[in-house]
Amino acid sequence: MIAAARTGNAAQLAQLELQDAEVAFDKVNGSFDALKQFQADLAKEEFEKANANFTSDSRTLFGILAAALICGAALALMIGRSIAQPLNQIIQVMNELTNGNLSVDVTGTDRGDEVGDVSRAVSVFKTGLGETERLRQQQGELSARADAERKQALLDMADEFENAVGGMVKGVAASATEMQATAQALAASS
């Protein structure tokens, strides 16, 4: 190219420059192709890593979600049983109380939750039923005593009446006997 420039051959110089430019362009183009391939390989590698991470994270997330669901279901079951079982016991106690069994024990009154409130209310109900039963028995005893006293009073009145009437009857009978004797004496004297 220097020789062509010294000789002043512009066409040859242009031809040489064009060849040099094509070589340089091919080198740059090859570098761009290599860079483009490197970027494509790097992007593919990063995509595969991201896809693997996504798959791993998805599995981990689903595992955590499944564990949370299992724990939640177990917790709900435990809570449900801790409420349902005492409520069933209270219902059984109430059934026994309505059947008249006042010796049944009311459990759960020491709990600080709603089940404890219901247990305490049932305990008050049981106490009220016991008091009602005691008053009913007391009323029955008082009624029986009043009936016995009334019966005895009627017997006493009947005895007094009989004694009073018996005394009158004896008095009338004695007077009648006396009158008969007087009438016979008058009849005999006449």
C-alpha positions in Angstrom: 0.0 0.0 0.0 3.0 2.3 0.6 4.4 1.5 -2.8 1.0 2.3 -4.4 0.9 5.6 -2.5 4.4 6.5 -3.7 3.7 5.7 -7.3 0.5 7.7 -7.1 -1.6 4.9 -8.3 -4.9 5.9 -6.7 -6.9 3.0 -8.1 -4.5 0.5 -6.8 -4.4 2.4 -3.5 -8.1 2.3 -3.3 -8.1 -1.3 -4.1 -5.6 -2.1 -1.4 -7.5 0.1 1.2 -10.7 -1.8 0.2 -9.0 -5.1 0.8 -7.6 -3.9 4.1 -11.0 -2.6 5.1 -12.6 -5.9 4.1 -10.1 -7.8 6.2 -10.6 -5.4 9.1 -14.4 -5.6 8.6 -14.2 -9.4 8.5 -12.2 -9.3 11.8 -14.6 -6.9 13.4 -17.6 -8.9 12.0 -16.0 -12.1 13.3 -15.5 -10.4 16.7 -19.2 -9.3 16.7 -20.2 -12.8 15.7 -18.1 -14.2 18.6 -19.5 -11.6 21.0 -23.0 -12.3 19.8 -22.4 -16.1 20.3 -20.9 -15.4 23.7 -23.9 -13.3 24.7 -26.3 -16.0 23.3 -24.4 -18.7 25.2 -24.3 -16.6 28.4 -28.0 -15.8 28.0 -28.8 -19.5 27.5 -26.7 -20.4 30.6 -28.4 -17.7 32.7 -31.8 -18.8 31.4 -31.1 -22.4 32.4 -29.9 -21.3 35.8 -33.0 -19.1 36.3 -35.2 -22.0 35.1 -33.5 -24.4 37.5 -33.8 -21.8 40.3 -37.5 -21.3 39.4 -38.1 -25.0 39.5 -36.3 -25.4 42.8 -38.0 -22.4 44.3 -41.4 -23.6 43.0 -40.8 -27.0 44.6 -39.7 -25.4 47.8 -42.7 -23.1 47.8 -45.1 -25.9 47.1 -43.4 -27.9 49.9 -43.7 -25.0 52.3 -47.3 -24.5 51.2 -48.1 -28.2 51.7 -46.5 -28.2 55.1 -48.4 -25.0 56.1 -51.7 -26.6 54.9 -51.0 -29.7 56.9 -50.0 -27.7 60.0 -53.1 -25.5 59.5 -55.4 -28.5 59.2 -53.8 -30.2 62.2 -54.2 -26.9 64.2 -57.8 -26.5 63.1 -58.5 -30.1 64.1 -56.9 -29.7 67.5 -58.8 -26.4 68.1 -62.0 -28.0 66.9 -61.6 -30.9 69.2 -60.6 -28.7 72.1 -63.9 -26.9 71.7 -66.2 -29.6 70.3 -65.3 -32.3 72.9 -66.0 -30.0 76.0 -69.2 -28.8 74.3 -70.3 -32.4 73.8 -69.6 -33.1 77.5 -71.6 -30.0 78.5 -74.5 -31.2 76.3 -74.4 -34.6 78.0 -74.4 -32.9 81.4 -77.4 -30.8 80.3 -79.3 -33.9 79.1 -78.6 -35.6 82.4 -79.9 -32.6 84.3 -83.1 -32.4 82.2 -83.6 -36.1 83.0 -83.5 -35.2 86.7 -80.0 -36.5 87.5 -78.6 -33.8 89.7 -75.6 -35.8 90.8 -73.8 -35.3 87.4 -70.6 -33.3 87.6 -70.3 -30.1 85.6 -66.7 -30.0 84.1 -64.9 -27.1 82.5 -65.9 -24.3 84.9 -62.3 -23.4 85.4 -61.7 -22.7 81.7 -61.3 -19.0 80.7 -62.9 -19.3 77.3 -66.5 -19.5 76.0 -66.7 -23.1 76.9 -65.9 -22.2 80.5 -68.7 -19.5 80.4 -71.2 -22.2 79.2 -70.0 -24.6 81.9 -70.4 -22.0 84.6 -73.9 -21.2 83.3 -74.8 -24.9 83.3 -73.4 -25.1 86.9 -75.7 -22.3 87.9 -78.6 -24.1 86.2 -77.8 -27.2 88.1 -77.7 -25.3 91.4 -81.1 -23.8 90.5 -82.5 -27.2 89.7 -81.2 -28.5 93.0 -82.7 -25.6 94.9 -86.0 -26.2 93.0 -86.0 -29.9 93.9 -85.2 -29.1 97.6 -88.0 -26.6 97.7 -90.4 -29.1 96.0 -89.5 -31.7 98.6 -89.9 -29.1 101.4 -93.3 -28.1 100.0 -94.3 -31.8 99.8 -93.3 -32.3 103.4 -95.1 -29.1 104.5 -98.2 -30.2 102.5 -98.1 -33.7 104.1 -97.7 -32.2 107.6 -100.5 -29.7 106.9 -102.7 -32.6 105.7 -101.9 -34.6 108.8 -102.6 -31.7 111.1 -105.9 -31.0 109.3 -106.8 -34.6 109.6 -105.9 -34.7 113.3 -107.9 -31.4 113.8 -110.9 -33.0 112.1 -110.6 -36.1 114.2 -110.3 -33.9 117.3 -113.3 -31.9 116.3 -115.3 -35.1 115.6 -114.3 -36.5 119.1 -115.3 -33.2 120.7 -118.6 -33.2 118.8 -119.2 -36.8 119.7 -118.5 -36.1 123.3 -120.7 -33.0 123.3 -123.5 -34.7 121.4 -123.1 -37.9 123.5 -123.4 -35.8 126.7 -126.5 -34.1 125.3 -128.0 -37.4 124.2 -127.3 -38.8 127.7 -128.9 -35.7 129.2 -131.9 -36.0 126.9 -132.2 -39.7 127.5 -132.0 -39.1 131.3 -134.6 -36.3 131.0 -136.8 -38.6 128.8 -136.5 -41.4 131.4 -137.3 -38.9 134.1 -140.2 -37.6 132.2 -141.5 -41.1 131.6 -141.2 -41.8 135.3 -143.0 -38.6 136.1 -145.6 -39.4 133.5 -146.1 -42.8 135.0 -146.3 -41.4 138.4 -148.9 -38.9 137.3 -150.8 -41.5 135.5 -150.8 -43.8 138.5 -151.9 -41.0 140.8 -154.6 -40.0 138.6 
